[in-house]
Each structure stands twice: as structure tokens, then as C-alpha cells.
Amino acid sequence: MFEEIGKILKEEYGIVDISRDMDVKGGLGLNSFDLMNLICIVEERYHIEIDEEQYRQLVTLGEMCDYVELKIREQRGKAG
């Protein structure tokens, strides 16, 4: 998932230098609108819904990736 989120960041925002421990809200250089747009892109691409309260608790890019993977697994469980 880290690679997939990295592709989105590169395609949408030109961000190429990322790490799993990078701060989502400050380290990426994105404003709040960009962050919400990123969430929307991820939700649409992976057919998941990201809870706003949960998202606010995510600090690092790695935590965000892990959370998205969890939501994808949950969604697949509901579909099966």
C-alpha cells in the first residue's frame, strides 16, 4: 500500500521523496484541502470509506497506509 499511496502522491502533487515515518499533516507539505483530496482519491480508488475521526488520529504515512489496508480488508470481508 505504501507504494500505491506513493504513486498517488507523485501523480497528484509531485511528491517523490517519502518515507513510512513521514508526518502526514506536516511532512508532505500539503495543505488541509490537499489532504482531504488525497483521502477522497484513496476512498474512490479502493472503494472504501475513511472515518474522519480515525483519519485525524493518523500521524505518519505508514499509519495511513496500514489504516487503508485495514479498511480494504474490512471491505472485502463485507463483500464476501
Stockholm file with secondary structure:
# STOCKHOLM 1.0

chainA/1-80         MFEEIGKILKEEYGIVDISRDMDVKGGLGLNSFDLMNLICIVEERYHIEIDEEQYRQLVTLGEMCDYVELKIREQRGKAG
#=GR chainA/1-80 SS CHHHHHHHHHHHHCCCCCCTTSBTTTTTCCCHHHHHHHHHHHHHHHTCCCCHHHHHHCCBHHHHHHHHHHHHHHHHHHHC
#=GC SS_cons        CHHHHHHHHHHHHCCCCCCTTSBTTTTTCCCHHHHHHHHHHHHHHHTCCCCHHHHHHCCBHHHHHHHHHHHHHHHHHHHC
//
